[in-house]
Amino acid sequence: GYNLPMPYSGKDVVVGVIDFGFDYNHPTFYDTLGATYRIKRVWELNSSGTPPTGYAYGKELTTTSAIQASGTDNTAQTHGTATAGMAAGSGYGSTPAPDRFRGMAYDADLVMVGVRRDSIGQQWLSGSFSDFIDGINYIFTYAASVSKPAVVNISWGSQSGPHEGTTLFNQACNNLSGAGKLIVMSA
């Protein structure tokens, strides 16, 4: 930003991205020197495995080795990687200079929630958006466990609802957000 009282890099912040098509091994998910891996948690909602505490579906990945071994949540799509990179990519591996393709919060920890692509169509029609609500809660719960504020990005939009803040989804977002818990939705 311009004319800020100090530079902001995302240090000591959790950036959560709810999307699909994540490449967990992309170089931009390391720090700016390529030394420290920054993805701290992954919840793949459409996978089989051990779900996070409090949930009965999906697979949670909680270690660097498990996340990297999984590789991706979706081989046919890369939207999640692009979104997470713009929000919090370090720029590592880009040329001519790493800061040229840095995300806004390049020092932040990352938490990724891969939504259930097959269920989204029905959720748009019903307006429940339950995957997104669960994902927001999951990210904020992790951030609280490490005593950090969090920003959740949902790079998804629809024509569902009146878009004036009164839907059940809007109310759920309002109830989940607050000081140190922000939600950003692209459309």
N, CA, C and O of each residue as an XYZ file, in Angstrom:
748
protein
N       0.813     -1.187      0.000
C       0.000      0.000      0.000
C       0.857      1.251      0.000
O       2.051      1.191      0.291
N       0.268      2.354     -0.317
C       0.954      3.631     -0.341
C       0.598      4.435      0.897
O      -0.531      4.368      1.384
N       1.552      5.189      1.402
C       1.366      6.092      2.541
C       0.855      5.386      3.792
O       0.086      5.962      4.563
N       1.278      4.147      3.994
C       0.924      3.425      5.207
C       1.917      3.767      6.306
O       3.060      4.109      6.005
N       1.517      3.686      7.570
C       2.450      4.029      8.645
C       3.607      3.036      8.757
O       4.636      3.358      9.352
N       3.455      1.837      8.195
C       4.503      0.831      8.186
C       4.194     -0.176      7.086
O       3.049     -0.265      6.642
N       5.191     -0.937      6.636
C       4.897     -1.940      5.603
C       4.147     -3.130      6.207
O       4.376     -3.484      7.364
N       3.270     -3.734      5.444
C       2.519     -4.910      5.865
C       2.824     -6.045      4.907
O       2.745     -5.874      3.690
N       3.175     -7.212      5.451
C       3.563     -8.350      4.629
C       2.756     -9.603      4.941
O       2.956    -10.639      4.307
N       1.849     -9.524      5.905
C       1.104    -10.706      6.341
C       1.782    -11.441      7.475
O       1.290    -12.481      7.915
N       2.895    -10.929      7.957
C       3.607    -11.586      9.060
C       2.683    -11.721     10.267
O       1.997    -10.776     10.655
N       2.683    -12.916     10.849
C       1.871    -13.241     12.032
C       0.371    -13.203     11.750
O      -0.430    -12.940     12.647
N      -0.002    -13.466     10.501
C      -1.403    -13.536     10.086
C      -1.624    -14.867      9.371
O      -0.719    -15.383      8.716
N      -2.812    -15.410      9.496
C      -3.214    -16.602      8.742
C      -4.092    -16.140      7.587
O      -5.077    -15.431      7.790
N      -3.729    -16.545      6.380
C      -4.576    -16.314      5.213
C      -5.183    -17.661      4.846
O      -4.471    -18.612      4.523
N      -6.488    -17.725      4.899
C      -7.207    -18.933      4.511
C      -7.839    -18.728      3.155
O      -8.401    -17.669      2.874
N      -7.745    -19.745      2.310
C      -8.329    -19.664      0.970
C      -9.275    -20.835      0.799
O      -8.879    -21.993      0.932
N     -10.521    -20.526      0.503
C     -11.534    -21.551      0.233
C     -11.768    -21.551     -1.265
O     -12.255    -20.569     -1.826
N     -11.418    -22.658     -1.911
C     -11.437    -22.731     -3.365
C     -11.239    -24.190     -3.740
O     -11.494    -25.073     -2.921
N     -10.798    -24.458     -4.937
C     -10.351    -25.791     -5.322
C      -9.340    -25.652     -6.443
O      -9.322    -24.652     -7.160
N      -8.497    -26.668     -6.588
C      -7.434    -26.604     -7.569
C      -6.160    -26.048     -6.976
O      -5.538    -25.162     -7.563
N      -5.758    -26.560     -5.809
C      -4.527    -26.126     -5.153
C      -3.372    -27.041     -5.540
O      -3.511    -28.264     -5.528
N      -2.235    -26.447     -5.883
C      -0.979    -27.174     -6.063
C      -0.165    -26.916     -4.804
O       0.483    -25.878     -4.677
N      -0.201    -27.870     -3.871
C       0.445    -27.675     -2.577
C       1.965    -27.541     -2.680
O       2.603    -27.058     -1.745
N       2.546    -27.958     -3.792
C       3.993    -27.909     -3.949
C       4.469    -26.733     -4.796
O       5.631    -26.695     -5.201
N       3.597    -25.787     -5.063
C       3.990    -24.618     -5.855
C       5.049    -23.820     -5.078
O       4.907    -23.627     -3.870
N       6.098    -23.361     -5.751
C       7.180    -22.647     -5.053
C       6.740    -21.397     -4.300
O       7.381    -21.019     -3.319
N       5.677    -20.754     -4.727
C       5.251    -19.517     -4.069
C       4.671    -19.751     -2.677
O       4.431    -18.796     -1.939
N       4.442    -21.031     -2.308
C       3.936    -21.332     -0.975
C       5.054    -21.572      0.038
O       4.810    -21.972      1.176
N       6.294    -21.316     -0.410
C       7.438    -21.254      0.498
C       7.674    -19.786      0.824
O       7.040    -18.909      0.238
N       8.581    -19.513      1.752
C       8.910    -18.122      2.044
C       9.694    -17.516      0.876
O       9.963    -18.200     -0.111
N      10.056    -16.251      0.987
C      10.693    -15.546     -0.125
C      12.079    -16.098     -0.462
O      12.607    -15.817     -1.538
N      12.671    -16.876      0.440
C      13.973    -17.499      0.174
C      13.834    -18.947     -0.296
O      14.829    -19.586     -0.638
N      12.612    -19.465     -0.314
C      12.382    -20.845     -0.722
C      12.762    -21.856      0.335
O      12.909    -23.038      0.024
N      12.926    -21.430      1.574
C      13.404    -22.308      2.640
C      12.299    -22.848      3.546
O      12.354    -24.003      3.967
N      11.304    -22.030      3.847
C      10.276    -22.413      4.820
C       8.932    -22.563      4.133
O       8.452    -21.648      3.464
N       8.327    -23.745      4.312
C       7.014    -24.050      3.749
C       5.950    -23.368      4.601
O       5.997    -23.464      5.827
N       4.988    -22.678      3.981
C       4.039    -21.856      4.729
C       2.619    -22.417      4.812
O       1.792    -21.855      5.529
N       2.307    -23.513      4.100
C       0.965    -24.096      4.239
C       0.935    -24.882      5.545
O       1.702    -25.827      5.727
N       0.049    -24.489      6.445
C      -0.010    -25.086      7.775
C      -1.109    -26.133      7.924
O      -0.974    -27.071      8.710
N      -2.186    -25.976      7.176
C      -3.302    -26.922      7.248
C      -3.995    -26.966      5.901
O      -4.030    -25.984      5.160
N      -4.551    -28.142      5.605
C      -5.383    -28.331      4.418
C      -6.573    -29.181      4.835
O      -6.434    -30.162      5.565
N      -7.738    -28.785      4.357
C      -8.929    -29.621      4.537
C      -9.524    -29.833      3.156
O     -10.054    -28.903      2.546
N      -9.431    -31.062      2.668
C     -10.005    -31.433      1.378
C     -11.399    -31.998      1.638
O     -11.542    -33.138      2.078
N     -12.413    -31.201      1.366
C     -13.773    -31.580      1.709
C     -14.298    -32.758      0.897
O     -15.199    -33.465      1.348
N     -13.753    -32.974     -0.282
C     -14.264    -34.024     -1.166
C     -13.430    -35.303     -1.093
O     -13.650    -36.222     -1.881
N     -12.486    -35.376     -0.170
C     -11.609    -36.544     -0.061
C     -12.030    -37.432      1.094
O     -12.718    -36.999      2.019
N     -11.607    -38.670      1.021
C     -11.833    -39.612      2.117
C     -10.600    -39.643      3.000
O      -9.471    -39.576      2.514
N     -10.824    -39.743      4.277
C      -9.722    -39.783      5.228
C     -10.206    -39.326      6.582
O     -11.387    -39.452      6.907
N      -9.300    -38.800      7.365
C      -9.640    -38.331      8.703
C     -10.054    -36.864      8.628
O      -9.244    -36.002      8.287
N     -11.318    -36.585      8.947
C     -11.765    -35.186      8.913
C     -11.259    -34.427     10.141
O     -10.825    -35.039     11.117
N     -11.315    -33.104     10.090
C     -10.935    -32.322     11.265
C     -11.884    -32.596     12.431
O     -13.026    -33.012     12.234
N     -11.406    -32.363     13.615
C     -12.238    -32.506     14.809
C     -13.499    -31.662     14.661
O     -13.436    -30.486     14.301
N     -14.629    -32.272     14.939
C     -15.903    -31.568     14.865
C     -16.625    -31.710     13.540
O     -17.747    -31.226     13.390
N     -15.988    -32.373     12.568
C     -16.600    -32.544     11.257
C     -16.624    -34.030     10.911
O     -15.807    -34.804     11.412
N     -17.562    -34.422     10.055
C     -17.734    -35.835      9.713
C     -17.418    -36.125      8.254
O     -17.795    -37.180      7.744
N     -16.746    -35.227      7.582
C     -16.460    -35.444      6.167
C     -15.129    -34.806      5.791
O     -14.635    -33.904      6.467
N     -14.569    -35.297      4.701
C     -13.342    -34.742      4.173
C     -12.096    -35.327      4.814
O     -12.164    -36.228      5.650
N     -10.962    -34.792      4.401
C      -9.662    -35.244      4.894
C      -8.839    -34.024      5.285
O      -8.649    -33.103      4.491
N      -8.357    -34.036      6.514
C      -7.505    -32.958      6.992
C      -6.046    -33.391      6.879
O      -5.688    -34.520      7.214
N      -5.222    -32.480      6.407
C      -3.777    -32.692      6.327
C      -3.129    -31.677      7.254
O      -3.334    -30.474      7.098
N      -2.344    -32.156      8.222
C      -1.831    -31.253      9.258
C      -0.318    -31.181      9.325
O       0.221    -30.412     10.121
N       0.378    -31.954      8.517
C       1.839    -31.902      8.536
C       2.352    -31.529      7.144
O       1.701    -31.796      6.134
N       3.510    -30.918      7.114
C       4.122    -30.548      5.839
C       4.285    -31.763      4.944
O       3.985    -31.702      3.752
N       4.758    -32.868      5.508
C       4.989    -34.062      4.684
C       3.682    -34.603      4.104
O       3.657    -35.015      2.945
N       2.606    -34.613      4.878
C       1.318    -35.105      4.377
C       0.754    -34.178      3.306
O       0.212    -34.644      2.304
N       0.877    -32.878      3.512
C       0.364    -31.906      2.541
C       1.133    -32.030      1.225
O       0.537    -32.093      0.150
N       2.460    -32.063      1.324
C       3.269    -32.152      0.115
C       3.073    -33.483     -0.603
O       3.077    -33.523     -1.833
N       2.903    -34.571      0.142
C       2.685    -35.878     -0.482
C       1.348    -35.923     -1.214
O       1.230    -36.587     -2.243
N       0.342    -35.225     -0.696
C      -0.960    -35.178     -1.357
C      -0.843    -34.447     -2.695
O      -1.473    -34.843     -3.675
N      -0.045    -33.391     -2.737
C       0.240    -32.687     -3.987
C      -0.819    -31.712     -4.445
O      -0.509    -30.556     -4.735
N      -2.064    -32.153     -4.518
C      -3.143    -31.309     -5.018
C      -4.488    -31.851     -4.539
O      -4.590    -33.013     -4.146
N      -5.495    -31.024     -4.574
C      -6.849    -31.476     -4.267
C      -7.650    -31.706     -5.545
O      -8.757    -32.241     -5.493
N      -7.093    -31.301     -6.705
C      -7.849    -31.396     -7.938
C      -6.894    -31.249     -9.120
O      -6.320    -30.179     -9.320
N      -6.720    -32.291     -9.888
C      -5.749    -32.248    -10.984
C      -6.259    -31.531    -12.224
O      -5.473    -31.240    -13.125
N      -7.541    -31.241    -12.295
C      -8.104    -30.639    -13.500
C      -8.253    -29.121    -13.401
O      -8.715    -28.490    -14.351
N      -7.873    -28.525    -12.274
C      -8.156    -27.117    -12.048
C      -7.014    -26.502    -11.242
O      -6.432    -27.178    -10.395
N      -6.686    -25.244    -11.486
C      -5.628    -24.568    -10.734
C      -6.069    -23.225    -10.155
O      -5.232    -22.422     -9.741
N      -7.345    -22.984    -10.124
C      -7.855    -21.699     -9.648
C      -7.421    -21.404     -8.217
O      -7.068    -20.267     -7.901
N      -7.442    -22.412     -7.351
C      -7.050    -22.207     -5.957
C      -5.611    -21.756     -5.816
O      -5.308    -20.902     -4.983
N      -4.718    -22.320     -6.624
C      -3.314    -21.924     -6.586
C      -3.163    -20.464     -6.996
O      -2.441    -19.710     -6.345
N      -3.828    -20.065     -8.058
C      -3.749    -18.675     -8.517
C      -4.289    -17.717     -7.459
O      -3.689    -16.676     -7.190
N      -5.415    -18.070     -6.869
C      -6.026    -17.214     -5.852
C      -5.136    -17.094     -4.627
O      -4.892    -15.992     -4.136
N      -4.648    -18.230     -4.131
C      -3.776    -18.216     -2.952
C      -2.479    -17.469     -3.250
O      -1.945    -16.778     -2.382
N      -1.974    -17.606     -4.472
C      -0.751    -16.892     -4.850
C      -0.946    -15.392     -4.863
O      -0.073    -14.651     -4.411
N      -2.079    -14.929     -5.375
C      -2.343    -13.486     -5.379
C      -2.523    -12.958     -3.962
O      -2.087    -11.851     -3.646
N      -3.157    -13.741     -3.124
C      -3.393    -13.304     -1.749
C      -2.130    -13.376     -0.908
O      -1.834    -12.450     -0.154
N      -1.367    -14.492     -1.033
C      -0.273    -14.700     -0.084
C       0.944    -15.402     -0.670
O       1.761    -15.929      0.085
N       1.089    -15.425     -1.975
C       2.269    -16.050     -2.565
C       3.522    -15.246     -2.275
O       3.489    -14.016     -2.233
N       4.625    -15.950     -2.075
C       5.888    -15.271     -1.743
C       6.593    -14.715     -2.972
O       7.447    -13.835     -2.858
N       6.241    -15.220     -4.134
C       6.945    -14.828     -5.339
C       8.189    -15.650     -5.589
O       8.853    -15.479     -6.611
N       8.518    -16.548     -4.659
C       9.720    -17.357     -4.817
C       9.639    -18.166     -6.120
O       8.614    -18.770     -6.435
N      10.721    -18.157     -6.844
C      10.779    -18.894     -8.099
C      10.427    -18.060     -9.316
O      10.631    -18.504    -10.446
N       9.901    -16.854     -9.108
C       9.565    -16.007    -10.251
C      10.791    -15.195    -10.671
O      11.683    -14.925     -9.867
N      10.812    -14.825    -11.912
C      11.920    -14.017    -12.411
C      11.344    -12.817    -13.156
O      10.244    -12.942    -13.694
N      11.983    -11.704    -13.223
C      13.368    -11.493    -12.854
C      13.588    -11.267    -11.367
O      14.692    -11.514    -10.883
N      12.607    -10.817    -10.634
C      12.784    -10.590     -9.198
C      11.609    -11.208     -8.452
O      10.469    -11.110     -8.905
N      11.876    -11.848     -7.306
C      10.796    -12.524     -6.581
C       9.651    -11.609     -6.167
O       8.505    -12.055     -6.094
N       9.938    -10.337     -5.893
C       8.858     -9.462     -5.450
C       7.937     -9.027     -6.579
O       6.889     -8.431     -6.333
N       8.323     -9.322     -7.813
C       7.478     -8.935     -8.943
C       6.130     -9.659     -8.918
O       5.105     -9.078     -9.273
N       6.134    -10.902     -8.509
C       4.898    -11.689     -8.493
C       4.499    -12.098     -7.086
O       3.892    -13.152     -6.895
N       4.828    -11.291     -6.118
C       4.441    -11.539     -4.734
C       2.965    -11.252     -4.529
O       2.387    -10.369     -5.162
N       2.368    -12.027     -3.621
C       1.016    -11.729     -3.188
C       1.025    -10.622     -2.148
O       2.086    -10.177     -1.711
N      -0.146    -10.186     -1.760
C      -0.254     -9.079     -0.811
C       0.281     -9.433      0.572
O       0.890     -8.593      1.235
N       0.060    -10.668      1.009
C       0.458    -11.097      2.362
C       1.500    -12.204      2.258
O       1.277    -13.318      2.731
N       2.626    -11.899      1.645
C       3.627    -12.903      1.288
C       4.345    -13.538      2.482
O       5.053    -14.530      2.306
N       4.182    -12.997      3.683
C       4.772    -13.591      4.890
C       3.751    -14.371      5.718
O       4.101    -14.912      6.767
N       2.509    -14.439      5.274
C       1.451    -15.072      6.052
C       1.557    -16.597      6.031
O       2.117    -17.186      5.107
N       1.006    -17.216      7.071
C       0.776    -18.657      7.066
C      -0.455    -18.915      6.215
O      -1.333    -18.058      6.113
N      -0.525    -20.091      5.604
C      -1.644    -20.423      4.720
C      -2.433    -21.619      5.242
O      -1.867    -22.588      5.747
N      -3.741    -21.528      5.110
C      -4.648    -22.643      5.352
C      -5.548    -22.736      4.130
O      -6.157    -21.750      3.717
N      -5.625    -23.931      3.557
C      -6.406    -24.111      2.330
C      -7.554    -25.077      2.565
O      -7.389    -26.131      3.180
N      -8.707    -24.700      2.069
C      -9.888    -25.561      2.145
C     -10.344    -25.819      0.721
O     -10.787    -24.905      0.025
N     -10.234    -27.068      0.292
C     -10.675    -27.466     -1.037
C     -12.138    -27.861     -1.000
O     -12.483    -28.896     -0.429
N     -12.999    -27.059     -1.596
C     -14.438    -27.310     -1.543
C     -14.815    -28.529     -2.375
O     -14.065    -28.968     -3.247
N     -15.977    -29.053     -2.086
C     -16.498    -30.215     -2.807
C     -17.104    -29.736     -4.106
O     -18.264    -29.327     -4.145
N     -16.338    -29.784     -5.148
C     -16.767    -29.253     -6.447
C     -18.087    -29.845     -6.916
O     -18.911    -29.132     -7.489
N     -18.302    -31.127     -6.684
C     -19.524    -31.760     -7.178
C     -20.769    -31.278     -6.450
O     -21.872    -31.372     -6.990
N     -20.613    -30.765     -5.238
C     -21.788    -30.340     -4.476
C     -22.114    -28.866     -4.650
O     -23.200    -28.428     -4.271
N     -21.208    -28.106     -5.206
C     -21.389    -26.660     -5.259
C     -22.620    -26.255     -6.061
O     -23.348    -25.349     -5.655
N     -22.861    -26.906     -7.185
C     -24.015    -26.550     -8.003
C     -25.307    -26.589     -7.216
O     -26.143    -25.694     -7.335
N     -25.471    -27.620     -6.416
C     -26.667    -27.719     -5.598
C     -26.681    -26.665     -4.492
O     -27.739    -26.141     -4.142
N     -25.519    -26.358     -3.950
C     -25.473    -25.351     -2.899
C     -25.854    -23.977     -3.443
O     -26.531    -23.210     -2.759
N     -25.429    -23.658     -4.663
C     -25.813    -22.369     -5.241
C     -27.320    -22.285     -5.380
O     -27.911    -21.234     -5.130
N     -27.952    -23.392     -5.781
C     -29.395    -23.382     -5.963
C     -30.133    -23.261     -4.636
O     -31.144    -22.564     -4.546
N     -29.633    -23.937     -3.607
C     -30.328    -23.914     -2.327
C     -29.942    -22.711     -1.470
O     -30.671    -22.340     -0.550
N     -28.792    -22.101     -1.774
C     -28.370    -20.934     -1.003
C     -27.772    -21.269      0.340
O     -27.594    -20.363      1.154
N     -27.443    -22.541      0.626
C     -26.940    -22.900      1.948
C     -25.461    -22.593      2.123
O     -25.041    -22.165      3.198
N     -24.672    -22.807      1.085
C     -23.246    -22.524      1.145
C     -22.575    -23.170      2.350
O     -21.637    -22.601      2.908
N     -23.041    -24.353      2.763
C     -22.533    -24.972      3.988
C     -21.047    -25.286      3.924
O     -20.366    -25.182      4.944
N     -20.512    -25.670      2.755
C     -19.069    -25.922      2.657
C     -18.276    -24.669      3.009
O     -17.254    -24.753      3.690
N     -18.731    -23.530      2.560
C     -18.026    -22.290      2.817
C     -18.101    -21.905      4.294
O     -17.113    -21.452      4.872
N     -19.254    -22.083      4.892
C     -19.412    -21.771      6.314
C     -18.499    -22.667      7.146
O     -17.808    -22.187      8.044
N     -18.495    -23.973      6.847
C     -17.606    -24.884      7.562
C     -16.146    -24.498      7.335
O     -15.346    -24.525      8.271
N     -15.793    -24.139      6.104
C     -14.420    -23.752      5.800
C     -13.986    -22.503      6.546
O     -12.868    -22.440      7.058
N     -14.857    -21.514      6.610
C     -14.555    -20.284      7.349
C     -14.299    -20.620      8.815
O     -13.311    -20.179      9.402
N     -15.192    -21.397      9.390
C     -15.058    -21.777     10.798
C     -13.753    -22.545     11.031
O     -13.057    -22.300     12.017
N     -13.425    -23.462     10.137
C     -12.194    -24.250     10.237
C     -10.958    -23.345     10.242
O     -10.062    -23.520     11.067
N     -10.915    -22.393      9.334
C      -9.762    -21.487      9.246
C      -9.666    -20.614     10.494
O      -8.582    -20.464     11.058
N     -10.764    -20.046     10.927
C     -10.741    -19.203     12.121
C     -10.374    -20.015     13.368
O      -9.686    -19.509     14.255
N     -10.827    -21.266     13.439
C     -10.484    -22.128     14.574
C      -8.985    -22.405     14.599
O      -8.360    -22.347     15.658
N      -8.403    -22.708     13.428
C      -6.959    -22.922     13.376
C      -6.223    -21.647     13.804
O      -5.313    -21.710     14.630
N      -6.606    -20.500     13.254
C      -5.932    -19.244     13.578
C      -5.990    -18.971     15.084
O      -5.002    -18.532     15.671
N      -7.124    -19.226     15.699
C      -7.247    -19.028     17.149
C      -6.308    -19.970     17.900
O      -5.748    -19.601     18.933
N      -6.137    -21.188     17.379
C      -5.269    -22.163     18.061
C      -3.800    -21.744     18.045
O      -3.026    -22.194     18.890
N      -3.406    -20.900     17.110
C      -2.033    -20.398     17.047
C      -1.963    -18.911     17.414
O      -0.936    -18.261     17.220
N      -3.065    -18.389     17.944
C      -3.150    -17.001     18.433
C      -2.776    -15.971     17.370
O      -1.994    -15.054     17.619
N      -3.358    -16.146     16.172
C      -3.114    -15.198     15.094
C      -4.439    -14.726     14.505
O      -5.417    -15.473     14.507
N      -4.480    -13.503     14.004
C      -5.667    -13.065     13.270
C      -5.705    -13.767     11.914
O      -4.692    -14.283     11.441
N      -6.881    -13.779     11.300
C      -7.036    -14.474     10.021
C      -7.901    -13.682      9.063
O      -8.822    -12.963      9.450
N      -7.560    -13.848      7.788
C      -8.371    -13.333      6.687
C      -8.730    -14.541      5.836
O      -7.852    -15.312      5.448
N     -10.011    -14.709      5.545
C     -10.475    -15.811      4.701
C     -10.889    -15.240      3.361
O     -11.683    -14.302      3.292
N     -10.347    -15.811      2.295
C     -10.728    -15.413      0.950
C     -11.572    -16.516      0.318
O     -11.182    -17.683      0.303
N     -12.722    -16.129     -0.196
C     -13.574    -17.038     -0.957
C     -13.685    -16.439     -2.353
O     -14.401    -15.461     -2.567
N     -12.981    -17.024     -3.279
C     -12.972    -16.504     -4.641
C     -14.063    -17.206     -5.438
O     -13.787    -18.010     -6.329
N     -15.281    -16.891     -5.103
C     -16.414    -17.568     -5.702
C     -17.585    -16.604     -5.701
O     -17.699    -15.775     -4.798
N     -18.421    -16.692     -6.654
C     -19.602    -15.846     -6.678
C     -20.773    -16.585     -7.274
O     -20.610    -17.648     -7.874
N     -21.945    -16.028     -7.111
C     -23.130    -16.648     -7.684
C     -24.221    -15.604     -7.844
O     -24.087    -14.461     -7.406
N     -25.278    -16.016     -8.466
C     -26.451    -15.157     -8.598
C     -27.489    -15.462     -7.528
O     -28.600    -14.933     -7.558
N     -27.116    -16.320     -6.580
C     -28.043    -16.739     -5.531
C     -28.268    -15.619     -4.521
O     -27.316    -14.988     -4.064
N     -29.512    -15.378     -4.180
C     -29.839    -14.435     -3.126
C     -29.876    -12.991     -3.577
O     -29.501    -12.674     -4.706
N     -30.333    -12.110     -2.688
C     -30.526    -10.706     -3.035
C     -29.267     -9.845     -2.985
O     -29.309     -8.696     -3.426
N     -28.158    -10.349     -2.469
C     -26.889     -9.601     -2.394
C     -27.022     -8.312     -1.586
O     -26.427     -7.295     -1.942
N     -27.789     -8.347     -0.516
C     -27.903     -7.168      0.333
C     -27.729     -7.483      1.810
O     -28.135     -6.702      2.671
N     -27.117     -8.644      2.105
C     -26.709     -8.926      3.470
C     -27.691     -9.664      4.357
O     -27.423     -9.818      5.548
N     -28.814    -10.126      3.834
C     -29.812    -10.744      4.709
C     -29.924    -12.256      4.564
O     -30.695    -12.879      5.294
N     -29.178    -12.867      3.644
C     -29.306    -14.318      3.473
C     -28.729    -15.044      4.681
O     -28.001    -14.457      5.480
N     -29.060    -16.319      4.805
C     -28.510    -17.121      5.892
C     -26.981    -17.175      5.796
O     -26.293    -17.155      6.817
N     -26.454    -17.243      4.574
C     -25.010    -17.243      4.402
C     -24.409    -15.935      4.907
O     -23.408    -15.956      5.622
N     -25.001    -14.800      4.549
C     -24.517    -13.506      5.041
C     -24.561    -13.445      6.558
O     -23.625    -12.959      7.192
N     -25.645    -13.938      7.141
C     -25.778    -13.926      8.598
C     -24.729    -14.815      9.249
O     -24.167    -14.450     10.281
N     -24.456    -15.983      8.659
C     -23.423    -16.873      9.194
C     -22.061    -16.203      9.132
O     -21.289    -16.281     10.087
N     -21.754    -15.537      8.008
C     -20.475    -14.833      7.880
C     -20.359    -13.727      8.925
O     -19.304    -13.555      9.535
N     -21.434    -12.985      9.131
C     -21.427    -11.930     10.144
C     -21.168    -12.501     11.531
O     -20.434    -11.913     12.325
N     -21.777    -13.656     11.821
C     -21.609    -14.275     13.133
C     -20.214    -14.855     13.333
O     -19.720    -14.892     14.460
N     -19.574    -15.306     12.261
C     -18.236    -15.888     12.363
C     -17.138    -14.829     12.380
O     -16.074    -15.064     12.954
N     -17.368    -13.674     11.767
C     -16.329    -12.654     11.656
C     -16.352    -11.719     12.854
O     -17.282    -11.733     13.661
N     -15.327    -10.920     12.948
C     -15.201     -9.959     14.046
C     -13.764     -9.500     14.139
O     -13.017     -9.585     13.164
N     -13.373     -9.018     15.292
C     -12.005     -8.536     15.478
C     -11.018     -9.655     15.186
O     -11.079    -10.719     15.803
N     -10.113     -9.419     14.253
C      -9.107    -10.409     13.890
C      -9.624    -11.560     13.057
O      -8.913    -12.544     12.854
N     -10.849    -11.456     12.569
C     -11.462    -12.513     11.740
C     -12.231    -11.852     10.613
O     -13.385    -11.456     10.775
N     -11.563    -11.738      9.450
C     -12.145    -11.046      8.315
C     -12.460    -12.032      7.187
O     -11.755    -13.023      6.998
N     -13.520    -11.744      6.451
C     -13.926    -12.569      5.308
C     -13.984    -11.674      4.079
O     -14.574    -10.594      4.107
N     -13.361    -12.141      2.998
C     -13.372    -11.425      1.733
C     -13.958    -12.369      0.695
O     -13.531    -13.519      0.593
N     -14.928    -11.899     -0.073
C     -15.520    -12.727     -1.121
C     -15.455    -11.954     -2.424
O     -15.782    -10.768     -2.481
N     -15.026    -12.649     -3.473
C     -14.724    -11.943     -4.710
C     -15.955    -11.440     -5.457
O     -15.916    -10.372     -6.069
N     -17.015    -12.179     -5.411
C     -18.156    -11.793     -6.245
C     -19.453    -12.137     -5.560
O     -20.527    -11.887     -6.108
